[in-house]
Amino acid sequence: MFKHLLIPTDGSPLSERAVLKGIELAAEQGARVTGVHVSPQFHVLTYRPDSLEETRDTYAKDSEVHAKRYLDFISRTAAESKVPCETLCVISDDPFQAIIDAVRDRGCDLIVMASHGHRGIKGLLLGSETHRVLTHSGIPVLVWR
């Protein structure tokens, strides 16, 4: 049914579980996967107080290390399941848009991603990249909770 799954990851435990389920689904469907991690751009004013002490170069290196770790998890898991896999790291302050763009650019037909399950006021204030993907995607989205 599905031929090419896009699996976004932020490296969280819930995201890793969604990766496992997405790759399991891809194996069952005979599909391939593209793993994507979206890193925010460097900003002097930031919601990450620890980055205020960083320079642009150290921030870029740190982001690259994290992205590599998260995407290597997808690559290893896919290889163990004999699922064809490619990975992609994108730098953007709009993760949902980067995910939508990756779907379009890579020709994916399903997005498999986690929902962190923020509810009520916290969910409203924090927003949800998953919710944004759901409302902007032109293809099906499978949300793992």
ZITACOR-V740502 format. One record per pair of residues at least 6 apart in sequence whose ideal C-beta (glycine too) atoms are under 8 Angstrom apart, sorted by the first residue. I is the first residue (numbers start at 1). J is the second residue. D is the distance in Angstrom with one decimal. If there is no record, write none. Layout:
i=I j=J d=D
i=I j=J d=D
This chain:
i=1 j=29 d=5.9
i=2 j=25 d=7.4
i=2 j=26 d=7.6
i=2 j=29 d=5.1
i=2 j=31 d=5.1
i=2 j=109 d=5.3
i=2 j=110 d=4.5
i=3 j=29 d=7.5
i=3 j=30 d=8.0
i=3 j=31 d=5.1
i=3 j=32 d=7.2
i=3 j=109 d=5.8
i=4 j=31 d=6.0
i=4 j=32 d=5.5
i=4 j=33 d=7.5
i=4 j=34 d=7.0
i=4 j=106 d=6.8
i=4 j=107 d=6.0
i=4 j=108 d=4.7
i=4 j=109 d=5.6
i=4 j=110 d=7.6
i=5 j=22 d=5.6
i=5 j=25 d=6.8
i=5 j=26 d=5.1
i=5 j=31 d=5.6
i=5 j=32 d=7.5
i=5 j=33 d=4.8
i=5 j=34 d=7.4
i=5 j=108 d=6.4
i=5 j=109 d=7.7
i=5 j=110 d=4.9
i=5 j=111 d=7.4
i=5 j=112 d=5.5
i=6 j=33 d=7.5
i=6 j=34 d=5.2
i=6 j=36 d=6.3
i=6 j=99 d=6.9
i=6 j=102 d=5.9
i=6 j=103 d=5.4
i=6 j=106 d=6.7
i=6 j=108 d=4.1
i=6 j=110 d=7.2
i=6 j=111 d=4.9
i=6 j=112 d=7.4
i=7 j=18 d=7.0
i=7 j=19 d=5.5
i=7 j=22 d=4.3
i=7 j=23 d=7.3
i=7 j=33 d=5.5
i=7 j=34 d=7.1
i=7 j=35 d=5.1
i=7 j=36 d=7.2
i=7 j=74 d=6.2
i=7 j=111 d=7.7
i=7 j=112 d=5.1
i=7 j=113 d=7.0
i=8 j=15 d=7.7
i=8 j=35 d=7.8
i=8 j=36 d=5.0
i=8 j=37 d=7.2
i=8 j=38 d=7.0
i=8 j=95 d=7.4
i=8 j=99 d=5.2
i=8 j=111 d=7.1
i=8 j=113 d=4.9
i=8 j=133 d=7.9
i=9 j=15 d=4.7
i=9 j=16 d=7.2
i=9 j=18 d=7.6
i=9 j=19 d=5.7
i=9 j=35 d=6.2
i=9 j=36 d=7.4
i=9 j=37 d=5.5
i=9 j=70 d=4.8
i=9 j=71 d=7.3
i=9 j=73 d=7.3
i=9 j=74 d=6.4
i=10 j=37 d=7.1
i=10 j=38 d=8.0
i=10 j=70 d=7.3
i=10 j=114 d=7.9
i=11 j=37 d=7.3
i=11 j=66 d=6.4
i=11 j=69 d=6.8
i=11 j=70 d=4.1
i=11 j=73 d=7.9
i=12 j=114 d=7.1
i=12 j=116 d=7.2
i=14 j=114 d=4.4
i=14 j=115 d=7.8
i=14 j=116 d=6.1
i=14 j=117 d=7.9
i=14 j=144 d=7.4
i=14 j=145 d=7.5
i=15 j=70 d=7.9
i=15 j=113 d=7.6
i=15 j=114 d=4.5
i=16 j=73 d=6.4
i=17 j=114 d=6.9
i=17 j=144 d=6.2
i=18 j=112 d=6.0
i=18 j=113 d=5.7
i=18 j=114 d=3.9
i=18 j=144 d=3.8
i=19 j=35 d=7.2
i=19 j=73 d=6.6
i=19 j=74 d=5.5
i=19 j=77 d=6.2
i=19 j=112 d=8.0
i=20 j=77 d=6.4
i=21 j=112 d=6.7
i=21 j=144 d=5.4
i=22 j=33 d=6.5
i=22 j=112 d=3.4
i=22 j=142 d=7.5
i=22 j=144 d=7.7
i=23 j=33 d=6.2
i=23 j=74 d=7.5
i=23 j=77 d=5.2
i=23 j=78 d=5.3
i=23 j=81 d=5.3
i=23 j=83 d=5.5
i=23 j=85 d=8.0
i=24 j=81 d=7.1
i=25 j=31 d=7.5
i=25 j=112 d=6.7
i=25 j=142 d=7.5
i=26 j=32 d=6.7
i=26 j=33 d=5.0
i=26 j=78 d=7.5
i=26 j=81 d=7.5
i=26 j=83 d=4.7
i=27 j=81 d=4.6
i=27 j=82 d=7.0
i=27 j=83 d=5.3
i=31 j=83 d=7.4
i=31 j=110 d=7.9
i=32 j=83 d=6.5
i=32 j=84 d=3.9
i=32 j=85 d=6.7
i=32 j=86 d=7.8
i=33 j=74 d=7.1
i=33 j=78 d=5.7
i=33 j=83 d=5.8
i=33 j=84 d=7.3
i=33 j=85 d=5.0
i=33 j=86 d=7.9
i=34 j=85 d=7.3
i=34 j=86 d=5.2
i=34 j=87 d=7.0
i=34 j=88 d=6.1
i=34 j=102 d=6.8
i=34 j=106 d=5.1
i=34 j=108 d=6.4
i=35 j=70 d=7.9
i=35 j=71 d=5.3
i=35 j=74 d=3.3
i=35 j=75 d=7.0
i=35 j=78 d=7.7
i=35 j=85 d=6.5
i=35 j=86 d=7.6
i=35 j=87 d=4.4
i=35 j=88 d=7.1
i=36 j=87 d=7.2
i=36 j=88 d=4.7
i=36 j=89 d=7.5
i=36 j=90 d=6.4
i=36 j=98 d=7.3
i=36 j=99 d=6.5
i=36 j=102 d=5.0
i=37 j=66 d=7.7
i=37 j=67 d=4.5
i=37 j=70 d=4.9
i=37 j=71 d=5.6
i=37 j=87 d=7.8
i=37 j=88 d=7.7
i=37 j=89 d=5.3
i=37 j=90 d=7.4
i=38 j=89 d=7.9
i=38 j=90 d=4.9
i=38 j=91 d=7.5
i=38 j=92 d=5.4
i=38 j=95 d=4.0
i=38 j=98 d=4.5
i=38 j=99 d=6.9
i=39 j=63 d=4.2
i=39 j=66 d=7.3
i=39 j=67 d=5.7
i=39 j=89 d=6.6
i=39 j=90 d=7.3
i=39 j=91 d=5.2
i=39 j=92 d=7.8
i=40 j=63 d=7.9
i=40 j=91 d=7.5
i=40 j=92 d=7.4
i=40 j=93 d=5.5
i=40 j=95 d=8.0
i=41 j=91 d=5.7
i=41 j=92 d=7.0
i=41 j=93 d=5.3
i=42 j=51 d=7.3
i=42 j=54 d=7.8
i=42 j=56 d=4.9
i=42 j=59 d=4.5
i=42 j=60 d=6.8
i=43 j=51 d=7.7
i=44 j=52 d=7.6
i=46 j=52 d=6.7
i=51 j=59 d=5.8
i=54 j=62 d=7.0
i=63 j=91 d=7.5
i=64 j=89 d=7.4
i=67 j=89 d=4.3
i=68 j=89 d=7.9
i=71 j=87 d=4.0
i=71 j=88 d=7.8
i=71 j=89 d=6.5
i=74 j=85 d=6.4
i=74 j=87 d=6.0
i=75 j=85 d=5.5
i=75 j=87 d=5.9
i=78 j=84 d=7.3
i=78 j=85 d=3.5
i=79 j=85 d=7.0
i=88 j=102 d=6.0
i=88 j=106 d=7.6
i=90 j=98 d=4.3
i=90 j=101 d=7.7
i=90 j=102 d=6.8
i=92 j=98 d=4.1
i=95 j=129 d=4.8
i=96 j=129 d=4.9
i=96 j=132 d=3.5
i=96 j=133 d=4.9
i=96 j=136 d=6.3
i=97 j=136 d=7.6
i=99 j=111 d=6.8
i=99 j=113 d=7.7
i=99 j=129 d=7.5
i=99 j=133 d=5.4
i=100 j=133 d=6.7
i=100 j=136 d=5.5
i=100 j=137 d=6.2
i=102 j=108 d=7.3
i=103 j=111 d=6.3
i=103 j=137 d=6.9
i=103 j=138 d=7.8
i=103 j=139 d=6.1
i=108 j=139 d=6.7
i=109 j=139 d=5.7
i=109 j=140 d=7.6
i=110 j=139 d=6.3
i=110 j=140 d=5.3
i=110 j=141 d=7.6
i=110 j=142 d=6.3
i=111 j=133 d=6.3
i=111 j=137 d=6.2
i=111 j=139 d=6.5
i=111 j=140 d=7.3
i=111 j=141 d=4.6
i=111 j=142 d=7.0
i=112 j=141 d=7.9
i=112 j=142 d=4.7
i=112 j=144 d=6.8
i=113 j=130 d=5.8
i=113 j=133 d=6.6
i=113 j=141 d=6.8
i=113 j=142 d=7.6
i=113 j=143 d=6.3
i=113 j=144 d=7.0
i=114 j=130 d=7.1
i=114 j=143 d=7.3
i=114 j=144 d=5.1
i=114 j=145 d=7.2
i=115 j=128 d=7.0
i=115 j=130 d=4.5
i=115 j=143 d=4.8
i=115 j=144 d=7.1
i=115 j=145 d=5.0
i=116 j=128 d=7.4
i=116 j=130 d=7.5
i=117 j=145 d=5.6
i=118 j=126 d=5.3
i=118 j=128 d=6.5
i=130 j=141 d=7.8
i=130 j=143 d=5.9
i=133 j=141 d=5.8
i=134 j=141 d=5.3
i=134 j=143 d=7.2
